[in-house]
Amino acid sequence: MIEIKVPELAESITEGTVASWLKQPGDHVEKGEAIVELETDKVNIEVPADESGTLDEQLAAEGDTVQVGQVIARLSSGSGGGTAVATKTKAEAATETAPAPAETKTEEVGEAKKVERREEHVASPGKGPIATPAARKLAREKGIDLSAIQTNDPIGRINVHDVTNHESKPAPAQAPQAPKAPAAATQPTASGKDEERIKMTRRRQTIANRLVEVQQTAAMLTTFNEIDMSAVMALRKRRQEKFIKDNDVKLGFMSFFTKAAVAALKRMPYLNAEIQGNEIVLKKYYDIGIAVSAPDGLVVPVVREADRKNFGEIEKDILHLADKARNNKLGLSDLTGGTFTITNGGVFGSLLSTPILNGPQVAILGMHSIQLRPIAIDAETMENRPMMYVALSYDHRIVDGREAVTFLKHIKDMIEDPEQLLFEA
């Protein structure tokens, strides 16, 4: 018997949640093939099989919290040949359970009882339908009677997949019954309006806890400015075709703001720092976090050594990390170690916001929508210009207002005159 354990996840992560079982009991598993997907505070991790075999038991249901080192499944070892072997095994099992001639009835009954006793020992010591422990647990949580569940398993064993399928089936029509008091969980609210309760994912809980922690531990303040985007937009229009040809990626706004942020951080080093106890740690490297909206919540993958990369390399990194985030493929190494963060609420239409710090960092730059607004060019001239509000939230414990305002002014100057970026960063 091969035990599948929760692997070491990361230095600071000791537990995870079973997100989904990729294999069901009875399925053949090749060595290195993923069996289960675990959700941690930061990323989803697929747990592979160390050896080939058949999945016998799932010892945790989807949604269960599991600890590092905990056994969550068992495989029976074997050198099977993949799908063909699994199919053959099911066919043989079906043949063995087919009706037998009368003269062998007594012998078959004896074998059936042996099988039943073995299955009860594996699944549950109690009487009733044969089911895996994980299936029994899930059925209890859902309030489902195991005897009402149908299974295609050759020996009649109910697994988690059968319970899930049963729950998704529409309930059969029933004759009208006398009304009775609803269960407490389904009682209407005092206002008589419908409500739905959804359990927060582990990642959403982590995001919530960390945002509250930052609000409680940092002296957070936000300063604002606005940027005329005319020069950058004109430059992108002139250079876009050649940029795509040379780099196989579009020239966006994020690379300009990333390069501008690096240049401004070099002038204002206390914004590229963190507090550890009673010490200030000034970072001499520039790993810039780029906030990305993923299916399970906001994540901040990191563009490493942004000061050493050109516009094309930065755009490629951002595109690659955003794609991994949206497909839940980010690794822990993609998310750790950032020194400063940029978030762009403008992609969702935000005109102005106050971004929250991404602890333990002490500053975050917020970009917003570009809108045409009338701007006074001089005492007599007004022009419609594409303008963007920008915001800098910072930890006032080590960053003073002068530094924050100066930092944001540097960003404004470099974006309005992007040729400066050739000399500054």
LINKALIN-V895290 format. One record per pair of residues at least 6 apart in sequence whose ideal C-beta (glycine too) atoms are under 6 Angstrom apart, sorted by the first residue. I is the first residue (numbers start at 1). J is the second residue. Records with the same first field share a line. If there is no record, write none. Layout:
I=J + J
This chain:
1=74
2=51 + 53 + 75 + 77
3=71 + 74
4=35 + 72 + 73
5=69 + 71
6=66 + 68 + 70
8=68
9=40
10=332
13=40 + 41
14=68
15=65 + 67
16=38 + 39 + 40 + 66
17=39 + 65 + 202
18=60 + 62 + 64
19=37 + 39 + 44
20=37 + 62
21=36 + 58
22=34 + 35
23=29 + 35 + 55
24=159 + 161
25=55 + 132 + 159
27=55
28=54 + 80 + 85 + 86
29=49 + 53 + 55
30=52
31=49 + 51 + 52
32=48
33=49
34=46 + 48
35=47 + 49
36=47
37=44 + 46
38=45
39=202
41=206
42=332 + 335
43=330 + 332
44=328
53=75 + 76 + 77 + 78
54=76
55=75
56=74 + 76
57=74 + 132
58=73 + 134 + 160
59=71 + 72 + 73
60=66 + 72
61=134 + 137 + 138
66=72
90=154
93=154
94=154
97=154
100=108
119=130 + 157
123=130 + 131 + 132
124=136
129=146 + 147 + 158
130=156 + 157
131=146 + 158
132=159
134=160
135=158 + 159 + 160 + 163
138=160 + 163
139=146 + 163
142=167
149=158 + 162 + 166
151=158 + 162
189=195
201=296
203=296 + 297
204=297
207=297
211=356
214=356 + 357 + 359
218=357 + 395
219=396 + 397
220=357 + 393
221=396
222=354 + 391 + 393
223=392 + 404 + 405 + 408
224=391
225=390 + 408 + 412
226=387 + 389
227=388 + 390 + 412 + 415
228=385 + 416
229=370 + 386 + 388
230=385
231=416 + 418
232=256 + 415 + 418
233=386
235=418
236=251
240=251
243=251
247=312
249=315 + 316 + 319
252=315
254=318
255=311 + 314 + 315
257=342
258=288 + 306 + 314
259=421 + 425
260=411 + 414 + 415
261=365
262=286 + 306 + 307 + 425
263=424 + 425
264=407 + 410 + 411
265=271 + 272
268=403 + 407
269=282
270=398 + 399
271=363 + 399 + 407
272=283 + 339 + 340
273=280 + 281 + 282 + 362
274=281 + 360
280=398
283=339
286=306 + 307
287=302 + 304 + 337 + 338 + 339
288=303 + 306 + 340
289=300 + 302 + 338 + 341
290=318 + 342
291=298 + 300 + 343
292=299 + 322 + 325
294=325 + 326
299=325
300=341 + 358
301=321 + 330 + 334 + 335
302=338
303=317
324=330
340=363
341=358 + 361 + 364
342=365
343=355 + 366
344=367
345=353 + 368
346=367 + 368 + 369
349=369
350=368
351=368 + 369
352=368 + 389
353=366
355=364 + 366 + 393
357=364 + 393
358=364
362=395 + 398 + 399
363=394
364=393
365=392
366=391
368=388 + 389
370=386 + 388
372=384 + 386
373=387
374=382 + 384
375=383 + 385
376=382
377=383
392=404 + 408
394=404
414=420 + 421
